[in-house]
């Protein structure tokens, strides 16, 4: 099976075939008319015809190879010179045919072999003229010499340009293919990340809890703790299991991935057992924790970058388009107010509209400032942090918050305080075994519920000296929201905070 050739090489091959057959036909006719039907004319036609047939019949892979191609080109020059010597030398019709081998060499074999074949043809032309005692410096020798030189130089340059163009086209095609493959890979990865982000596998609390439970089945320890490392280097506990003896020093195993410290696993041995004997069981769990925490960090970085870029785009839209438009509208209203002094009702109406536009301009400025704020107050992240801070042998905390856009920083502060208080109350006072934090957040509006299966209480009859519910209500009022409490003794509780900008 022959390798695929470039289109230009196919077309040039057709041109070469047509030129060789045309030159052979013309040479035979001219020599036949000049020399007549002699044996030399027949031998010349036979030799040159055999070379053309051999060359065109040879597989292109061999013909265009450097070794066989060079041999074929040199043989063509020799055959042409023999035909010229038999049929009139420099006056022979085969002077035209002698241009064929240099043409082939220059077009398919490159500059070196093209120059070599052209030089051999020119030198052979002068040798034949000398042998037949013909003039060396004559138009019958000078003109063919210039023709052969022109053919070699022109076609080697044409070939170089065609080869470079073909290679460049192949590189562009390969680059385009690679780009499409990268885009497809990125799409597949982002799809996988989107699916993964909706699972509990990205919850550090769940990861740490499951790791400790798996470890407890193979390693005897009285207490275990898993912590993650924040960007500032602080260790945050995400999971506890068993009795944590703070007075004693635990066995510590760093959780690392790609040279980065992601956290640590701490184990308190049971009855002074040497945990070194259980390293084959501990190390795989530590490695799994490293991979899981690294996955969490990667997804969070991708999410942060995407959110930040979208916020910057929105801030630019507001600052460059909506802000100036509102300012222009305010100026037009001012002009109307000054020109409508004869109608007091219209003036009051315009002044009210102007105040609304001014407030809207201030709102746009505030929004632009919030959008360009570096720290995104993500409620989902804060909910996970609250769950991590409350992790241990207490209730299971499940988080299902759909956050389209993070709330404003000022709102996020109050929401975090409300969530923290609600979770603390459920753990300390209600004895809950399961909490679920769910809801939906979209910038200026949202609703979040904290549901527990604890003992419940009567919202109308709160114990004296407990101000947690009152504090949550006051914080809700600070952000223009409302706090709803659904609870009854023995039926658990549901606390909902809902807010919406005016």
Secondary structure, 3 states (H helix, E strand, C coil): CCCCCCHHHHHHHHHHHHHHHHHHHHHHHHHHHHHCCCHHHHHHHHHHHHHHHHHHHCCHHHHCCHHHHHHHHHHHHHHHHHHHHHCCHHHCCHHHHCHHHHHHHHHHCCHHHHHHHHHHHHHHHHHHHHHCCCCCCCHHHHHHHHHHHHHHHHHHHHHHHHHHHHHHHHHHHHHHHHHHHHHHHHHHHHHHHHHHHCCHHHCHHHHHHHHHHHHHCCCCEEEEEEEEECCCCCEEEEEEEECCCCCCCCEEEEEEECCEEEEEEEEEECCCCCHHHHHHHHHHHHHHHHHHHHHHHHHHHHHHHHHHHHHHHHHHHHHHHHHHHHHHHHHHHHHHHHHCCCCHHHHHHHHHHHHHHHHHHHHHHHHHHHHCCCCCCCHHHHHHHHHHHCCCCCCEEEEEEEEEECCCHHHHHHHHHHHHHHHHHHHHCCCCCEEEEEEEEECCEEEEEEEECCCCCCCCCCCCCCCHHHHHHHHHHHCCEEEEEEECCCCCEEEEEEEECC
